[in-house]
């Protein structure tokens, strides 16, 4: 059974859907393998301008690691699997295109870590979030301790990880874990709408903006400004920049080609 569905839209948006609803879209070895392959394809395709990741079904984005599968593993296999999860999640974060998590339901453990690796998180009002690993005798191992703290602050991240408690979509919005909350029936349309808005802008500029933000956020401001300047310079010689100026003069929508 295929565990990852991919749908490519005409506007340069790609929808990636985790497809194991019968087991809460858990991150099995097969799913990780298929998702990694999809991510590699997306990274190499200049026609792809924005990506949306969501889960199948209406209740769960992803419950994280497949604990049933893991229960049959020895210690070496457990370590190898955690490395694979971490690499797959890092591949999401490293994509040059913006990635939106359409969190259609519960995002627990590795599922939340996957959402944290995305650029923007839009949640259904029914979604719930947790990093429950300390209640299982482990800690978040797919980037959760690092990305959550950078997103919501060190104190809040420690409280959520130490207690392993679940929070609602409303609380997630309040603390900055997600950027938007919408009705469950509208989650995918809203995420695709935001992706389409991104895809309509100059793709080189979008990629350089993402590069500048991601590389600059964890350095001092002087170094960050140097990174921003270098990224800006990449946009100056592009045909898209000239198209943007021409469209502004002609009072029309620009047509960017990614050149």
Protein Blocks (a to p, Z undefined) as FASTA:
>chain_A
ZZbdcdddfkopacdddddfknoopacfklmmmmmmmmmmmmmmmkbmbdcdddedjkbg
becjafklmmmpcfklmmmmmmmmmmmmmmmmmpmbdcddddfbdcehjlmmmmmmpmbd
cddfkbccddfklmnopacfehpmmmmmmmnojklmmmmmmnopacdfklmmmnopambd
cdfklmmmmmmmmmmmmmmpcfklmmmmmmmmmmmmmmcfklmmmmmmmmmmmmmmpmkl
mmmmmmmmnopacddehZZ
